[in-house]
Amino acid sequence: MTAVIHSKSERIDVRASAPVKQLLQDAARVAHKNVSEFLLDAGIMAANQTLADRTRFELSDEKWLAFQAALDQPVSAKPKLKKLLSEPGLLG
């Protein structure tokens, strides 16, 4: 994971039950971090995983060639889609 170092100027407050707080403190201690560092590192990893499939995807060489071939196909008429997009929707 590539990290860009910025000064910490923003605060994030989190409420948790006592057992969850204890769990986080125990995990942070084992990882040799304070709870803030532990939560921030875990949150960054989770955010990157959550966003990964929305920002990039990886294909094998064979699938990449098939993907490029599909993109190179000429556009075909889609009258049902054109009709759908030209009529007003349920909300107006």
C-alpha positions, 0 to 999 in steps of 0.5 A: 500500500502506498501511503502519502504523508500529510499532517493530521489535521482532521479528527474522527470520533468513534463510539464503541461498547466496552467489549469492542473498545477492549478488543481494539486496545488488545489488538493495537497492543499486540500490533505495537500501535496505539488504538488510533494508529491501529484503527486508522491503518485498518480503516485505510486497508478496508477503504482501499479494498472496498474501493478497489473494484470500483477504481481498477480491475485486473485481467489475465492476458487472455481476458484482457484481449477479449475485453479489448475486442469487445470494446472494439466492436461497433455500436449496435442499435438498441431500440428498447434502450432508446425508448426506455431512456426517452420516456419519462420515468416513474418519478418524472 
